[in-house]
Structures are given as C-alpha cells and as structure tokens.
Amino acid sequence: MRDLQDVDSLLLKELKSCCATEYNFLPRETGLKLMESASTENHSGVSAKCRDTRVEELWSLTSFFGYCTQTFVQAVNLLDRFLTIMKVQPKHLPCIGVCCLHIAAKMVEEESNVSPTHELIRISQSKFTVSDLCRMEKIISEKLSVEPKAVTALTFLHLYYSAFTSLSAGREEIPSIGRLEAQLKACLCRLVFSKAKPSVLALALIAQEFEAPQSVMLLKTVQQFQRHVKMFPVFLLLFRSVTVSYSTGRNMWPSAWWSTARANATNQTTKSLFGSCQGGRLRISKLVTSVCPVCQLFPREAGMKARARTPVRT
C-alpha cells in the first residue's frame, strides 16, 4: 500500500482491516461446490439455479419495498453462508430467502421502513406462515452469529470509490456509485461470483468501468489496489466477458420496474402487480447468459477445512 500515498490514511486503514476480516463472511467453499454440482431435479439439495432464482426474487422484493443496496447485499451474504453450512431442502428455500431479507432489513433499514412480516410473505406470494418465518429467523441467527456490519463486496466498493473520488477531485470522470451498485447486484444473482473474495469482486467492477475513460491516473491506482488484494490481470479479462451485457443498462430495469410497481400498488391486487410473471412468482430475466470459470483463479485458503453440513429442521 506504500504506492497509495495520496489516499486518506484512515481510509487505507479501514481497507486493511476489512481485508483482514472478509474471510469471516465468506460462504463455505465446499457448500458452494455442492450447489454447483446439484441438479435441479435432485430434491435433496439446493442447486445453483435454485439459488440464483431465489436471489433474483430477493432483488425484486428489495426494489419493491424500497430497501437500499446494502440490505440486498447483506441478505444475499446471509443466504449464501447459510446454504453452504446447512443441508437445505429446496422446499424450505423460499422461507430462508425471505427470512434473510427480513433479517438484513432489520439490521440496515430504519425501523419505520422495515416491512411487516405478514406483508413480506404476502407480496412474495409464499406459502409459509409468520411463525415459520420467525422460527427460521432464529435458526439463521444462531447458525451464522449474525453481525450488523458484515464485510461484503459492497463494503469494498464504497471504500474503493471513496479513494478514487478523492484522487480524481473532479478532474476525472468516474462512473456513478449507483451504476456500480447495480452491476454488483446483478453479479450477486449468479453463484459463480460468490466464490470470489469481496475485495476482488468490487475492484474488478471498478476496473471494468475505469477502462472506458482511459485515465492513466485512475488505471494506475486500480493496478496498485489490484496488487494489494492479489488479483491477477486475467481475472479482469474473464470478468469482462461475463459483465459485458451489464454495460447496456439492462441490469437497471428491475429497480425501475419495481419502483413503479410500488408507487402504483395502492388499491391493486398482488396478482395485477405480478401479471406478467410466471406461475405467480416474481421473475427477472436472466442477467448472465453464460457462466465463466473466473472463480477457479481464486481458490480459498487451503487451511479452510470443510465441515459436515447440518440438516435444517423447521
């Protein structure tokens, strides 16, 4: 970090601290591999496709209720961590997903903005009850030791963005934080990105955007941060192939669509809001058409031992 003399020392200190603790909030590698290998026809475990579909629905619910990006990212982090340490049956996944969103909302949002549990269940068109949700919330909280300030890719995205903003001081045109957050949310809808370290994923997003202005100063700073988080240049090449569709702004539409739906929700039934959805469920069109083996470049530390996963009892 000695090359980053112009970056605020407190910011660098916080970045160093987050890099040291990010491993505490990573999904378990063995669990991620099990989800990747699971088949959608295999009802004994949650597949990557089931997980991705559930995260897309959480994104829709986040936008519908007006929750912030941090709430969504926190919810996905809780979901991935829980799914990788517990043996979950697919039929329990809707309850787990909504529960993770509710836990995240209570940690992040103002109390007055947190949707009541019965409303959350109604809008998500789920079949479980409020008591089921409360019971699942207790299980998740106990298993994960939920902390309000989890270190996620969004944490690093804001730290990097603050550093680049201070360095540019208005002299360079940099992407808006809103655009970067939208791209991060799109990435989190695919399990493959959960295998990358949050510090690496966030920097890859910024590096991808900063290649457009071709600023020598910004690109040099990216390289310095890149060395710090030990990200190989080939990661960016693979990452670009996966995120190329995001540059069109397609990943922005769920937020816009659900904001409109939320504004028009008064005196309308849930069915009318979701009229174009399949099977009465929230659906977002696929944001990634192919899965890239980018995660293979960053295997978790060899010292992280696999543990047996415990069945979920509800």
C-alpha positions as CSV (number, residue, x, y, z in Angstrom):
1,M,0.0,0.0,0.0
2,R,3.0,2.3,0.0
3,D,2.3,3.4,-3.5
4,L,-1.0,4.9,-2.4
5,Q,0.3,7.9,-0.5
6,D,-2.4,10.3,-1.8
7,V,-5.2,8.2,-0.4
8,D,-6.6,9.1,3.0
9,S,-4.7,7.2,5.7
10,L,-7.9,6.4,7.7
11,L,-9.5,5.0,4.5
12,L,-6.5,2.8,3.9
13,K,-6.6,1.7,7.5
14,E,-10.2,0.7,7.2
15,L,-9.5,-1.1,3.9
16,K,-6.7,-3.1,5.5
17,S,-9.0,-4.0,8.4
18,C,-11.7,-5.2,6.0
19,C,-9.2,-7.3,4.0
20,A,-8.2,-9.0,7.2
21,T,-11.8,-9.8,8.2
22,E,-13.5,-10.5,4.9
23,Y,-12.8,-14.3,5.3
24,N,-15.2,-14.3,8.3
25,F,-18.1,-13.6,6.0
26,L,-17.4,-15.9,3.0
27,P,-19.7,-18.7,2.1
28,R,-18.1,-22.1,2.7
29,E,-16.2,-23.4,-0.4
30,T,-17.4,-27.0,0.0
31,G,-21.0,-25.8,0.2
32,L,-20.7,-23.7,-3.0
33,K,-19.3,-26.7,-4.9
34,L,-22.2,-28.9,-3.7
35,M,-24.7,-26.4,-5.0
36,E,-22.9,-26.2,-8.3
37,S,-22.9,-29.9,-8.7
38,A,-26.6,-30.3,-7.6
39,S,-29.2,-30.9,-10.2
40,T,-32.5,-29.0,-10.3
41,E,-34.2,-32.4,-10.5
42,N,-32.5,-33.5,-7.3
43,H,-34.8,-32.6,-4.5
44,S,-32.3,-33.5,-1.7
45,G,-30.3,-30.3,-2.1
46,V,-30.4,-26.7,-3.4
47,S,-28.9,-26.3,-6.8
48,A,-27.1,-23.2,-8.1
49,K,-30.0,-22.5,-10.4
50,C,-32.5,-22.6,-7.5
51,R,-30.2,-20.3,-5.5
52,D,-29.9,-17.8,-8.4
53,T,-33.6,-17.7,-8.9
54,R,-34.2,-17.0,-5.3
55,V,-31.6,-14.2,-5.3
56,E,-33.3,-12.6,-8.3
57,E,-36.6,-12.7,-6.4
58,L,-34.9,-11.1,-3.4
59,W,-33.7,-8.3,-5.7
60,S,-37.3,-7.8,-6.8
61,L,-38.5,-7.6,-3.3
62,T,-35.7,-5.3,-2.3
63,S,-36.8,-2.9,-5.0
64,F,-40.5,-3.3,-4.3
65,F,-40.1,-2.4,-0.6
66,G,-37.6,0.4,-1.4
67,Y,-34.8,-1.2,0.5
68,C,-31.2,0.0,-0.1
69,T,-28.5,-1.9,-1.8
70,Q,-26.8,-2.8,1.5
71,T,-29.9,-4.6,2.6
72,F,-29.9,-6.7,-0.6
73,V,-26.2,-7.5,-0.4
74,Q,-26.4,-8.4,3.3
75,A,-29.4,-10.7,2.5
76,V,-27.5,-12.5,-0.2
77,N,-24.5,-12.9,2.0
78,L,-26.6,-14.4,4.8
79,L,-28.3,-16.7,2.3
80,D,-25.1,-18.0,0.7
81,R,-23.4,-18.5,4.1
82,F,-26.4,-20.4,5.4
83,L,-26.9,-22.6,2.3
84,T,-23.2,-23.6,2.4
85,I,-23.2,-24.8,6.0
86,M,-26.6,-26.4,6.2
87,K,-28.3,-29.2,4.3
88,V,-31.4,-27.5,3.0
89,Q,-34.3,-29.0,1.1
90,P,-35.5,-26.9,-1.9
91,K,-39.0,-26.6,-0.4
92,H,-37.5,-24.6,2.5
93,L,-35.6,-22.2,0.3
94,P,-38.4,-19.6,-0.1
95,C,-38.7,-19.2,3.6
96,I,-35.0,-19.0,4.1
97,G,-34.6,-16.4,1.3
98,V,-37.4,-14.1,2.6
99,C,-36.1,-14.5,6.2
100,C,-32.6,-13.4,5.2
101,L,-34.0,-10.3,3.5
102,H,-36.1,-9.6,6.7
103,I,-33.0,-10.0,8.9
104,A,-30.9,-7.8,6.7
105,A,-33.7,-5.1,6.6
106,K,-33.9,-5.0,10.4
107,M,-30.1,-4.5,10.6
108,V,-29.8,-1.9,7.8
109,E,-33.0,0.0,7.3
110,E,-34.8,2.5,9.6
111,E,-37.3,0.7,11.8
112,S,-40.2,2.6,10.2
113,N,-39.1,1.3,6.7
114,V,-39.0,-2.4,7.6
115,S,-41.9,-4.2,6.1
116,P,-44.1,-6.2,8.5
117,T,-43.5,-10.0,8.2
118,H,-47.1,-10.7,7.1
119,E,-46.7,-8.1,4.3
120,L,-43.4,-9.5,3.2
121,I,-44.9,-13.0,3.0
122,R,-48.0,-11.7,1.1
123,I,-46.0,-9.8,-1.5
124,S,-43.6,-12.7,-2.0
125,Q,-46.6,-15.0,-2.5
126,S,-45.1,-17.5,-0.2
127,K,-47.0,-20.4,1.4
128,F,-45.2,-20.3,4.8
129,T,-46.6,-18.5,7.9
130,V,-45.4,-15.8,10.1
131,S,-44.5,-18.3,12.8
132,D,-42.5,-20.3,10.2
133,L,-40.6,-17.1,9.3
134,C,-39.9,-16.3,13.0
135,R,-38.7,-19.9,13.6
136,M,-36.4,-19.7,10.6
137,E,-35.0,-16.3,11.7
138,K,-34.0,-17.8,15.0
139,I,-32.2,-20.7,13.2
140,I,-30.3,-18.5,10.9
141,S,-29.3,-16.1,13.6
142,E,-28.0,-18.9,15.8
143,K,-26.1,-20.7,13.0
144,L,-24.5,-17.6,11.5
145,S,-23.9,-15.4,14.6
146,V,-25.4,-12.5,12.5
147,E,-23.4,-9.3,12.7
148,P,-24.8,-5.9,11.6
149,K,-21.5,-4.8,9.9
150,A,-20.6,-7.8,7.7
151,V,-17.8,-7.1,5.3
152,T,-19.1,-7.6,1.8
153,A,-18.3,-6.6,-1.8
154,L,-20.4,-3.5,-1.2
155,T,-18.1,-2.6,1.7
156,F,-15.1,-2.6,-0.6
157,L,-16.9,-1.0,-3.4
158,H,-17.6,2.1,-1.3
159,L,-14.1,2.1,0.1
160,Y,-12.5,1.9,-3.4
161,Y,-15.0,4.5,-4.7
162,S,-14.1,6.9,-1.9
163,A,-10.5,6.5,-2.7
164,F,-10.9,7.1,-6.4
165,T,-13.2,10.1,-5.8
166,S,-10.7,11.8,-3.6
167,L,-7.9,11.1,-6.0
168,S,-9.8,12.5,-9.0
169,A,-11.0,15.6,-7.2
170,G,-13.3,16.3,-10.0
171,R,-10.6,16.2,-12.6
172,E,-11.5,12.8,-13.9
173,E,-14.9,11.5,-14.9
174,I,-15.8,8.4,-12.9
175,P,-18.9,6.2,-13.0
176,S,-21.6,6.9,-10.5
177,I,-21.8,4.7,-7.4
178,G,-25.4,3.9,-8.3
179,R,-24.2,2.3,-11.6
180,L,-21.6,0.3,-9.8
181,E,-24.0,-0.9,-7.1
182,A,-26.5,-2.0,-9.8
183,Q,-23.8,-4.1,-11.5
184,L,-22.8,-5.6,-8.2
185,K,-26.4,-6.6,-7.5
186,A,-26.5,-8.2,-11.0
187,C,-23.3,-10.2,-10.2
188,L,-24.7,-11.4,-6.9
189,C,-27.6,-13.1,-8.9
190,R,-25.1,-15.7,-10.1
191,L,-23.5,-18.1,-7.7
192,V,-20.1,-18.0,-9.5
193,F,-19.4,-14.6,-8.1
194,S,-19.9,-15.8,-4.6
195,K,-16.6,-17.8,-5.0
196,A,-14.6,-14.6,-5.4
197,K,-13.3,-12.6,-2.5
198,P,-15.4,-9.5,-1.9
199,S,-12.3,-7.2,-2.2
200,V,-11.5,-8.8,-5.6
201,L,-15.1,-8.7,-7.0
202,A,-15.5,-5.0,-6.0
203,L,-12.2,-4.0,-7.6
204,A,-13.0,-5.9,-10.7
205,L,-16.2,-4.0,-11.1
206,I,-14.4,-0.7,-10.7
207,A,-11.6,-1.6,-13.0
208,Q,-14.0,-2.7,-15.7
209,E,-15.7,0.7,-15.6
210,F,-12.5,2.7,-15.4
211,E,-11.2,1.2,-18.6
212,A,-13.7,3.3,-20.6
213,P,-12.4,6.8,-19.7
214,Q,-8.8,5.6,-20.2
215,S,-7.5,7.7,-17.3
216,V,-3.8,6.9,-16.7
217,M,-4.1,8.0,-13.1
218,L,-7.2,6.0,-12.3
219,L,-5.9,2.9,-14.1
220,K,-2.6,3.2,-12.2
221,T,-4.5,3.4,-8.9
222,V,-6.5,0.3,-9.9
223,Q,-3.3,-1.6,-10.5
224,Q,-2.0,-0.6,-7.1
225,F,-5.1,-1.8,-5.4
226,Q,-5.0,-4.9,-7.6
227,R,-1.6,-5.8,-6.2
228,H,-2.9,-5.2,-2.7
229,V,-5.8,-7.6,-3.0
230,K,-3.6,-10.0,-5.1
231,M,-5.9,-10.0,-8.1
232,F,-4.3,-11.3,-11.3
233,P,-4.9,-9.3,-14.6
234,V,-6.5,-12.4,-16.2
235,F,-9.4,-12.0,-13.8
236,L,-10.4,-8.8,-15.4
237,L,-10.4,-10.4,-18.9
238,L,-12.7,-13.2,-17.7
239,F,-14.8,-10.8,-15.7
240,R,-15.4,-8.6,-18.8
241,S,-16.8,-11.5,-20.8
242,V,-19.4,-12.1,-18.1
243,T,-20.4,-8.4,-17.4
244,V,-20.5,-7.1,-21.0
245,S,-24.3,-7.3,-21.1
246,Y,-24.5,-5.1,-18.0
247,S,-23.0,-2.1,-19.7
248,T,-26.2,-1.7,-21.7
249,G,-28.1,-0.8,-18.5
250,R,-30.3,-3.9,-18.7
251,N,-29.4,-4.7,-15.1
252,M,-31.0,-1.4,-14.0
253,W,-34.5,-2.4,-15.1
254,P,-35.7,-4.4,-12.1
255,S,-35.2,-1.5,-9.7
256,A,-37.0,0.9,-12.1
257,W,-39.8,-1.6,-12.7
258,W,-40.4,-2.4,-9.1
259,S,-40.2,1.3,-8.0
260,T,-43.1,1.9,-10.5
261,A,-45.0,-1.1,-9.2
262,R,-44.6,0.1,-5.6
263,A,-45.9,3.5,-6.5
264,N,-48.9,2.0,-8.1
265,A,-49.5,-0.7,-5.5
266,T,-52.4,1.1,-3.8
267,N,-55.8,-0.5,-4.5
268,Q,-54.2,-3.1,-6.7
269,T,-54.0,-6.8,-6.0
270,T,-50.8,-8.7,-5.9
271,K,-51.9,-10.6,-8.9
272,S,-52.2,-7.4,-11.0
273,L,-48.8,-6.3,-10.0
274,F,-47.2,-9.6,-11.0
275,G,-49.5,-10.2,-14.0
276,S,-46.6,-10.8,-16.4
277,C,-44.7,-13.1,-14.0
278,Q,-44.6,-16.9,-14.5
279,G,-46.5,-19.1,-12.1
280,G,-47.5,-16.2,-9.8
281,R,-43.8,-15.8,-8.8
282,L,-41.5,-12.9,-9.2
283,R,-39.2,-13.4,-12.1
284,I,-36.3,-11.3,-13.5
285,S,-34.9,-12.1,-16.9
286,K,-31.5,-13.8,-16.8
287,L,-28.7,-11.2,-16.4
288,V,-25.9,-13.6,-17.3
289,T,-26.2,-16.0,-20.3
290,S,-23.0,-17.9,-19.6
291,V,-21.0,-18.9,-16.5
292,C,-17.4,-18.2,-16.6
293,P,-14.8,-20.2,-14.6
294,V,-13.4,-17.0,-13.0
295,C,-13.8,-18.4,-9.5
296,Q,-11.2,-21.0,-10.3
297,L,-8.5,-18.3,-10.2
298,F,-9.1,-17.6,-6.5
299,P,-9.4,-20.8,-4.5
300,R,-10.0,-20.3,-0.9
301,E,-7.1,-20.7,1.5
302,A,-6.0,-24.3,1.9
303,G,-6.3,-24.0,5.6
304,M,-10.1,-23.6,5.5
305,K,-11.3,-27.1,6.4
306,A,-14.5,-28.5,5.2
307,R,-17.2,-29.3,7.8
308,A,-20.2,-31.5,7.6
309,R,-23.4,-29.7,6.8
310,T,-26.2,-29.9,9.3
311,P,-29.8,-30.6,8.1
312,V,-32.3,-27.8,8.6
313,R,-35.3,-28.7,10.7
314,T,-38.3,-26.4,10.6
